[in-house]
Amino acid sequence: MALLDFDGDYGRTYNAQIRNLIPAYEAIFELAAATAATLQPQARRVLVVGAGTGTELPSLLQAMPQAQFTLVEPSEQMRGFCCDLVARIGADERVQWGPDNLDALEDPDNLRFDVVISHNVLHVLAPPVQEQLLRQMADQLAPGGCMLLSSYCETEPPGVELAMHIGLARFALLGMDQATIDAVVASRNSKVFSMDADRLGQQLTLAGLEPPIQLLQALFNRLWLSRRAALQCEGGATA
């Protein structure tokens, strides 16, 4: 089985495997939904980049009950799984698919999204492409809006080596076979690329967003929140 082949066997078994591959997988979605419910309960437009099989959607739909969701997912197989989930939960009228290229999103009224969310996407892109996607997502965020990002992010030495050993022991304790463990190790810096926290902050601030706040870290997996300041009206009020 080819690791990260989303239109192949990996994609077909994604929901069964991902919770073992990513520590605190469910906690990331829970915290992201709770953050959205806290900061944007009245959100009207939400962009989800890399929707995958749609696992995060039920809690997000509940957290922002008035929002229309635009989903981006390049894998045909994953889109199919996501469409099945959306149909099962009766959310078809609140969900639409956007283009794979965020620059191609139609925006006739110069609207942007109140919330932009991307879970477990940045680390499957090489660093230059990570930066490009960060800029594209930031461009889609409305004033006063919030961005929630989760990604693989390695710690600084010397802690990185200890965390690596802990991660491998975790895989073994969860019953992962050695071939899969070896494939995960081999994917580092070839198929899976750390989203450097400092570089993340630099790219977001250059795009006009506030410095990211780390909401969670579980070994190498992190969840961040960043916001775009609201527009200031005359008299100091915000819009």
C-alpha positions as a Python dict, from the first residue, in 0.01 Angstrom:
ca = {
    (1, 'M'): (0, 0, 0),
    (2, 'A'): (143, 338, -103),
    (3, 'L'): (141, 586, 183),
    (4, 'L'): (-61, 902, 104),
    (5, 'D'): (-214, 758, -213),
    (6, 'F'): (-555, 911, -146),
    (7, 'D'): (-709, 763, -460),
    (8, 'G'): (-570, 415, -385),
    (9, 'D'): (-567, 168, -95),
    (10, 'Y'): (-448, 431, 152),
    (11, 'G'): (-752, 645, 76),
    (12, 'R'): (-986, 347, 99),
    (13, 'T'): (-861, 265, 450),
    (14, 'Y'): (-802, 626, 556),
    (15, 'N'): (-1066, 645, 830),
    (16, 'A'): (-943, 320, 984),
    (17, 'Q'): (-575, 422, 984),
    (18, 'I'): (-558, 794, 1045),
    (19, 'R'): (-636, 781, 1417),
    (20, 'N'): (-329, 563, 1469),
    (21, 'L'): (-109, 776, 1245),
    (22, 'I'): (-201, 1112, 1403),
    (23, 'P'): (-201, 1149, 1783),
    (24, 'A'): (-501, 1336, 1927),
    (25, 'Y'): (-676, 1318, 1591),
    (26, 'E'): (-1025, 1355, 1740),
    (27, 'A'): (-913, 1622, 1988),
    (28, 'I'): (-799, 1844, 1701),
    (29, 'F'): (-1145, 1840, 1547),
    (30, 'E'): (-1313, 1894, 1884),
    (31, 'L'): (-1098, 2196, 1969),
    (32, 'A'): (-1130, 2344, 1621),
    (33, 'A'): (-1510, 2319, 1632),
    (34, 'A'): (-1520, 2463, 1985),
    (35, 'T'): (-1298, 2752, 1876),
    (36, 'A'): (-1521, 2824, 1577),
    (37, 'A'): (-1829, 2812, 1802),
    (38, 'T'): (-1662, 3059, 2039),
    (39, 'L'): (-1530, 3308, 1784),
    (40, 'Q'): (-1768, 3272, 1489),
    (41, 'P'): (-2104, 3130, 1605),
    (42, 'Q'): (-2283, 3352, 1350),
    (43, 'A'): (-2050, 3265, 1061),
    (44, 'R'): (-2212, 3273, 719),
    (45, 'R'): (-1933, 3137, 498),
    (46, 'V'): (-1679, 2867, 587),
    (47, 'L'): (-1398, 2729, 370),
    (48, 'V'): (-1259, 2380, 441),
    (49, 'V'): (-937, 2306, 252),
    (50, 'G'): (-859, 1936, 227),
    (51, 'A'): (-1197, 1809, 345),
    (52, 'G'): (-1090, 1445, 303),
    (53, 'T'): (-1363, 1203, 405),
    (54, 'G'): (-1546, 1481, 588),
    (55, 'T'): (-1489, 1356, 942),
    (56, 'E'): (-1463, 1710, 1083),
    (57, 'L'): (-1781, 1837, 915),
    (58, 'P'): (-2056, 1725, 1157),
    (59, 'S'): (-1907, 1915, 1452),
    (60, 'L'): (-1832, 2221, 1237),
    (61, 'L'): (-2186, 2228, 1097),
    (62, 'Q'): (-2316, 2217, 1452),
    (63, 'A'): (-2072, 2484, 1574),
    (64, 'M'): (-2173, 2729, 1298),
    (65, 'P'): (-2540, 2650, 1229),
    (66, 'Q'): (-2600, 2942, 990),
    (67, 'A'): (-2294, 2885, 772),
    (68, 'Q'): (-2268, 2765, 415),
    (69, 'F'): (-1959, 2548, 364),
    (70, 'T'): (-1730, 2543, 61),
    (71, 'L'): (-1512, 2231, 47),
    (72, 'V'): (-1187, 2177, -141),
    (73, 'E'): (-1054, 1824, -191),
    (74, 'P'): (-841, 1718, -492),
    (75, 'S'): (-884, 1340, -443),
    (76, 'E'): (-1184, 1200, -629),
    (77, 'Q'): (-1208, 902, -395),
    (78, 'M'): (-1201, 1118, -82),
    (79, 'R'): (-1463, 1351, -230),
    (80, 'G'): (-1685, 1049, -283),
    (81, 'F'): (-1653, 942, 80),
    (82, 'C'): (-1719, 1298, 191),
    (83, 'C'): (-2030, 1327, -27),
    (84, 'D'): (-2163, 1004, 127),
    (85, 'L'): (-2116, 1147, 476),
    (86, 'V'): (-2277, 1479, 387),
    (87, 'A'): (-2579, 1291, 247),
    (88, 'R'): (-2604, 1070, 556),
    (89, 'I'): (-2618, 1369, 791),
    (90, 'G'): (-2858, 1559, 567),
    (91, 'A'): (-2628, 1855, 504),
    (92, 'D'): (-2641, 1869, 122),
    (93, 'E'): (-2804, 2212, 119),
    (94, 'R'): (-2527, 2362, 334),
    (95, 'V'): (-2229, 2219, 145),
    (96, 'Q'): (-2082, 2291, -198),
    (97, 'W'): (-1758, 2197, -369),
    (98, 'G'): (-1507, 2460, -469),
    (99, 'P'): (-1223, 2436, -724),
    (100, 'D'): (-895, 2269, -632),
    (101, 'N'): (-713, 2597, -697),
    (102, 'L'): (-818, 2850, -433),
    (103, 'D'): (-729, 3136, -668),
    (104, 'A'): (-1015, 3017, -889),
    (105, 'L'): (-1282, 3057, -620),
    (106, 'E'): (-1557, 3279, -759),
    (107, 'D'): (-1623, 3583, -547),
    (108, 'P'): (-1847, 3821, -744),
    (109, 'D'): (-1940, 4033, -443),
    (110, 'N'): (-1586, 4050, -304),
    (111, 'L'): (-1694, 3837, -12),
    (112, 'R'): (-1450, 3634, 191),
    (113, 'F'): (-1490, 3351, 440),
    (114, 'D'): (-1559, 3403, 809),
    (115, 'V'): (-1368, 3086, 891),
    (116, 'V'): (-1098, 2901, 696),
    (117, 'I'): (-1006, 2551, 816),
    (118, 'S'): (-739, 2310, 696),
    (119, 'H'): (-661, 1993, 888),
    (120, 'N'): (-367, 1763, 809),
    (121, 'V'): (-296, 1910, 467),
    (122, 'L'): (10, 2133, 497),
    (123, 'H'): (242, 1847, 589),
    (124, 'V'): (173, 1658, 264),
    (125, 'L'): (313, 1954, 69),
    (126, 'A'): (676, 2055, 20),
    (127, 'P'): (770, 2380, 200),
    (128, 'P'): (736, 2613, -104),
    (129, 'V'): (389, 2475, -173),
    (130, 'Q'): (301, 2503, 198),
    (131, 'E'): (378, 2874, 178),
    (132, 'Q'): (175, 2917, -139),
    (133, 'L'): (-128, 2747, 17),
    (134, 'L'): (-96, 2956, 333),
    (135, 'R'): (-103, 3273, 124),
    (136, 'Q'): (-403, 3150, -76),
    (137, 'M'): (-598, 3060, 238),
    (138, 'A'): (-511, 3391, 405),
    (139, 'D'): (-638, 3577, 98),
    (140, 'Q'): (-977, 3408, 144),
    (141, 'L'): (-1018, 3514, 510),
    (142, 'A'): (-1255, 3803, 577),
    (143, 'P'): (-1180, 4086, 823),
    (144, 'G'): (-1262, 3962, 1171),
    (145, 'G'): (-1240, 3603, 1053),
    (146, 'C'): (-1038, 3316, 1198),
    (147, 'M'): (-819, 3046, 1048),
    (148, 'L'): (-769, 2704, 1206),
    (149, 'L'): (-477, 2491, 1088),
    (150, 'S'): (-346, 2154, 1199),
    (151, 'S'): (-29, 1991, 1070),
    (152, 'Y'): (272, 1776, 1144),
    (153, 'C'): (532, 2006, 1299),
    (154, 'E'): (862, 1880, 1436),
    (155, 'T'): (1006, 2014, 1758),
    (156, 'E'): (1353, 2160, 1794),
    (157, 'P'): (1654, 1940, 1891),
    (158, 'P'): (1725, 1767, 2120),
    (159, 'G'): (1358, 1693, 2189),
    (160, 'V'): (1294, 1581, 1833),
    (161, 'E'): (1481, 1251, 1875),
    (162, 'L'): (1298, 1160, 2196),
    (163, 'A'): (964, 1245, 2037),
    (164, 'M'): (1052, 1027, 1739),
    (165, 'H'): (1122, 729, 1964),
    (166, 'I'): (798, 789, 2158),
    (167, 'G'): (605, 809, 1832),
    (168, 'L'): (748, 480, 1706),
    (169, 'A'): (673, 311, 2040),
    (170, 'R'): (316, 444, 2016),
    (171, 'F'): (275, 289, 1672),
    (172, 'A'): (396, -47, 1800),
    (173, 'L'): (170, -36, 2106),
    (174, 'L'): (-127, 38, 1882),
    (175, 'G'): (-50, -278, 1686),
    (176, 'M'): (82, -116, 1370),
    (177, 'D'): (274, -368, 1158),
    (178, 'Q'): (644, -314, 1097),
    (179, 'A'): (603, -256, 723),
    (180, 'T'): (369, 35, 788),
    (181, 'I'): (599, 175, 1056),
    (182, 'D'): (888, 157, 812),
    (183, 'A'): (680, 334, 545),
    (184, 'V'): (592, 613, 789),
    (185, 'V'): (958, 660, 883),
    (186, 'A'): (1063, 663, 516),
    (187, 'S'): (800, 926, 435),
    (188, 'R'): (965, 1189, 656),
    (189, 'N'): (1094, 1474, 435),
    (190, 'S'): (992, 1282, 124),
    (191, 'K'): (612, 1257, 147),
    (192, 'V'): (552, 1423, 484),
    (193, 'F'): (712, 1761, 551),
    (194, 'S'): (719, 1944, 882),
    (195, 'M'): (528, 2273, 886),
    (196, 'D'): (786, 2484, 1066),
    (197, 'A'): (609, 2689, 1334),
    (198, 'D'): (826, 2998, 1283),
    (199, 'R'): (774, 2990, 908),
    (200, 'L'): (402, 2948, 961),
    (201, 'G'): (394, 3258, 1180),
    (202, 'Q'): (600, 3458, 929),
    (203, 'Q'): (375, 3367, 637),
    (204, 'L'): (55, 3449, 824),
    (205, 'T'): (178, 3782, 955),
    (206, 'L'): (305, 3877, 607),
    (207, 'A'): (-48, 3803, 484),
    (208, 'G'): (-191, 4045, 740),
    (209, 'L'): (-309, 3794, 998),
    (210, 'E'): (-233, 3794, 1368),
    (211, 'P'): (48, 3568, 1494),
    (212, 'P'): (-86, 3215, 1536),
    (213, 'I'): (-183, 3081, 1877),
    (214, 'Q'): (-103, 2714, 1938),
    (215, 'L'): (-412, 2543, 2078),
    (216, 'L'): (-277, 2187, 2096),
    (217, 'Q'): (38, 1981, 2062),
    (218, 'A'): (47, 1602, 2067),
    (219, 'L'): (399, 1485, 1984),
    (220, 'F'): (451, 1636, 1637),
    (221, 'N'): (91, 1722, 1566),
    (222, 'R'): (-25, 2079, 1631),
    (223, 'L'): (-336, 2292, 1599),
    (224, 'W'): (-309, 2669, 1551),
    (225, 'L'): (-552, 2960, 1547),
    (226, 'S'): (-488, 3284, 1360),
    (227, 'R'): (-721, 3580, 1302),
    (228, 'R'): (-756, 3873, 1069),
    (229, 'A'): (-833, 4198, 1248),
    (230, 'A'): (-1180, 4342, 1197),
    (231, 'L'): (-1219, 4657, 992),
    (232, 'Q'): (-1224, 4976, 1194),
    (233, 'C'): (-1514, 5211, 1122),
    (234, 'E'): (-1524, 5580, 1198),
    (235, 'G'): (-1544, 5643, 1571),
    (236, 'G'): (-1343, 5332, 1651),
    (237, 'A'): (-1622, 5076, 1604),
    (238, 'T'): (-1542, 4747, 1431),
    (239, 'A'): (-1721, 4600, 1133),
}
